[in-house]
Amino acid sequence: MHAPVQKFIVRLPDDLHSQVKSIAKEQNRSMNHEIVNRLEKSLVDDESRDLSEKIVALLLQKVESLEQQLECLQPKNQEADL
C-alpha cells in the first residue's frame, strides 16, 4: 500500500526541466519519480552530513582531551628520565 501523497506544483527553468526529462527517460522513470527520488536522496544526504559533522566534533573533542592527558604525562616522564 502506498503512503498518502500530496500534489505540489513546482516551476522549473526550461533547462532544468529538459535535464530532468532526459534523465528520467534514460532511467525509464517518470519525471515525477525522478524528482521525488532525487529529493529523498538529498534529504538523506543532509541527515548523514549532520550526523557526520556531530561525529567529527565528538572525535575532535576526544583527541583534544587525549592530547591534554599526554601533556600532563610528559613532564612526569621527563623527570623520571633525569
QUIZI-V302494 format. One record per pair of residues at least 24 apart in sequence whose ideal C-beta (glycine too) atoms are under 6 Angstrom apart, sorted by the first residue. I is the first residue (numbers start at 1). GAP is how many residues later the second one is. If there is no record, write none. Layout:
I,GAP
I,GAP
This chain:
none
